[in-house]
């Protein structure tokens, strides 16, 4: 026997349309994200000043200013993956250092060697993020608990993979929540990478700026989705 709750869940899924992202909408979402990252420069600088060189916020601002420049003049494309690739290349070119490589991978690595697509479905986005996570972990030799961006990104990817036939809003909400929790947990860890490794136990109690940036990314995607990608009821 199907429970009332199950029937309500089934009905809710039937009563909404999950629309894929076009190149135009995806570009708008990346531009929105860029503005949010730039706005968060003081927070990221403060976090990095406690355990690093204090330049993470500066680097992220510089990187996403370049993203805005490149995305705004991007040649017309019918391939959604090119938006991710352009974003990643802009970060890699402008940020420098380990952060430039890792956040470049966040966007570009998952888009590499993909078949061109005119629209991006939710399952495409999850696959892209899983691929990017794998390459970030392989390149940086980082795992959960190492006090890096992986501590926010891996839980976010896992949360998205657990969603059953989600809308983009569902997807981004789950990723944001998991990334926020993961970023906050980095306060409990000693660092195993970067300058913070030399602080040893003194790094405990401080939140990792890279993990925080991952949370801000998914938070920005969720905010954009709430404004522009709400679940659309079937007419």
C-alpha positions in Angstrom: 0.0 0.0 0.0 1.3 3.4 -0.9 1.3 5.9 2.0 -0.2 9.3 1.8 3.3 10.9 2.1 4.5 8.8 -0.9 1.5 9.9 -3.0 2.1 13.5 -2.1 5.8 13.2 -3.2 4.8 11.5 -6.4 2.2 14.1 -7.1 4.7 16.9 -6.4 7.1 15.5 -8.9 4.4 15.1 -11.5 3.3 18.7 -11.0 6.5 20.4 -11.9 8.6 20.8 -15.0 12.4 20.6 -14.7 13.8 22.7 -17.5 17.4 22.5 -18.6 19.8 25.4 -18.5 20.5 27.2 -21.8 23.8 28.8 -22.6 22.2 32.2 -22.1 20.8 31.3 -18.6 24.1 29.6 -17.6 26.1 32.8 -18.5 23.7 34.9 -16.4 24.1 32.5 -13.5 28.0 32.7 -13.7 27.8 36.5 -13.9 25.6 36.5 -10.8 28.0 34.2 -9.0 31.0 36.5 -9.9 29.3 39.5 -8.3 28.6 37.5 -5.1 32.2 36.3 -4.9 33.5 39.8 -5.4 31.2 41.1 -2.7 32.5 38.4 -0.3 36.1 39.6 -0.7 36.3 41.0 2.9 35.1 37.8 4.5 37.5 35.6 2.5 40.4 37.9 3.2 39.6 37.8 6.9 39.4 34.0 7.0 42.7 33.6 5.1 44.5 36.2 7.2 44.0 33.9 10.2 45.6 30.8 8.7 47.2 31.8 5.3 48.7 34.6 3.4 45.6 36.8 3.6 45.2 36.9 -0.2 42.5 34.4 -0.9 39.8 37.1 -1.1 42.0 39.3 -3.3 42.7 36.3 -5.6 39.0 35.3 -5.9 38.0 38.9 -6.6 40.7 39.2 -9.3 39.7 35.9 -10.8 36.0 36.6 -11.0 36.5 40.1 -12.4 38.3 38.3 -15.2 35.4 35.8 -15.4 33.0 38.7 -15.9 35.1 40.1 -18.6 35.4 36.8 -20.5 31.8 35.7 -20.1 30.5 39.1 -21.1 32.3 39.0 -24.4 32.2 35.3 -25.0 31.6 34.3 -28.6 28.1 33.0 -29.4 28.1 29.3 -28.5 25.6 26.5 -28.5 27.6 24.4 -26.1 26.9 24.9 -22.4 30.2 23.3 -21.4 32.1 26.1 -23.1 30.6 28.5 -20.5 32.2 26.3 -17.7 35.5 26.0 -19.7 35.7 29.8 -20.2 35.1 30.4 -16.5 37.8 27.9 -15.5 40.3 29.3 -17.9 39.7 32.9 -16.7 40.3 31.8 -13.1 43.5 29.9 -14.0 44.9 32.8 -16.0 44.2 35.5 -13.5 44.4 34.1 -10.0 47.7 32.2 -10.1 48.9 29.8 -7.4 47.1 26.7 -6.0 43.8 28.5 -5.7 43.8 29.5 -9.4 44.5 25.9 -10.4 41.9 24.4 -8.0 39.1 26.8 -8.7 39.9 26.6 -12.4 39.4 22.9 -12.2 36.2 23.4 -10.3 34.6 24.8 -13.5 36.8 23.6 -16.4 37.9 20.0 -15.4 34.4 18.6 -15.5 33.7 20.2 -18.9 36.8 18.7 -20.5 36.2 15.9 -23.2 32.5 16.3 -23.1 30.1 16.1 -26.0 28.7 19.5 -26.9 25.2 20.2 -25.6 22.9 23.1 -26.2 21.3 22.7 -22.8 22.4 21.4 -19.4 20.3 19.0 -17.4 20.5 18.4 -13.7 22.2 15.1 -14.2 24.8 16.8 -16.5 25.6 19.3 -13.8 26.1 16.6 -11.2 28.3 14.5 -13.5 30.4 17.7 -14.2 30.8 18.4 -10.5 31.8 14.8 -9.7 34.4 14.8 -12.5 35.8 18.2 -11.2 35.9 16.9 -7.6 37.9 13.8 -8.8 40.5 15.9 -10.6 40.8 18.4 -7.7 41.4 15.6 -5.3 43.9 13.9 -7.6 45.8 17.2 -8.4 45.8 18.5 -4.8 46.2 15.2 -3.1 43.5 16.3 -0.7 40.9 14.3 1.1 38.0 15.1 3.5 39.4 16.4 6.8 42.5 18.1 5.2 41.1 21.6 5.7 40.7 22.4 2.0 37.9 23.2 -0.5 37.3 19.4 -0.8 35.7 19.5 2.7 32.9 21.6 1.2 32.9 20.3 -2.4 32.7 16.5 -1.7 29.7 16.7 0.7 28.0 19.0 -1.9 28.5 16.5 -4.7 27.3 13.7 -2.5 24.2 15.6 -1.5 23.4 16.3 -5.1 23.8 12.7 -6.1 21.3 11.7 -3.5 18.5 13.9 -4.9 15.8 12.0 -6.8 14.7 13.7 -10.0 15.5 17.2 -8.7 15.0 20.6 -10.2 18.0 22.9 -10.3 16.7 24.7 -7.3 16.5 21.3 -5.4 20.0 20.5 -6.5 21.5 23.8 -5.5 19.7 23.9 -2.1 21.1 20.5 -1.2 24.6 21.4 -2.4 24.6 24.7 -0.5 23.5 23.1 2.8 26.1 20.3 2.6 28.9 22.8 1.5 28.1 25.1 4.4 28.2 22.3 6.9 31.4 21.0 5.4 33.0 24.5 5.5 32.1 25.0 9.1 33.6 21.6 10.0 37.0 22.7 8.8 37.2 24.7 12.1 37.8 21.3 13.7 40.7 20.3 11.5 44.4 20.9 11.4 45.6 21.8 7.9 47.5 19.3 5.7 48.1 21.6 2.8 49.3 25.2 2.2 50.8 27.7 4.6 48.3 26.8 7.3 50.1 23.4 7.7 52.8 25.2 9.7 50.3 26.4 12.3 49.5 22.8 13.3 47.0 22.9 16.1 46.8 26.7 16.0 44.8 26.3 12.8 42.0 24.6 14.7 39.1 27.0 15.3 39.5 28.8 12.0 37.4 28.1 9.0 39.1 27.3 5.7 38.7 30.1 3.1 38.7 27.7 0.1 35.9 25.6 1.5 34.0 28.8 2.3 34.4 29.9 -1.3 32.8 26.6 -2.4 29.9 27.3 -0.1 29.5 30.8 -1.5 29.5 29.4 -5.0 26.6 27.0 -4.3 24.8 29.6 -2.3 25.0 32.0 -5.3 23.6 29.2 -7.6 20.7 28.7 -5.2 19.9 32.4 -5.0 20.0 32.6 -8.8 17.7 29.6 -9.1 15.2 31.0 -6.7 14.9 34.2 -8.8 15.2 32.7 -12.3 14.7 28.9 -12.1 11.7 28.2 -9.9 9.9 25.0 -10.2 7.3 25.5 -12.9 3.9 23.8 -12.4 2.4 21.9 -15.3 -0.4 24.0 -16.9 
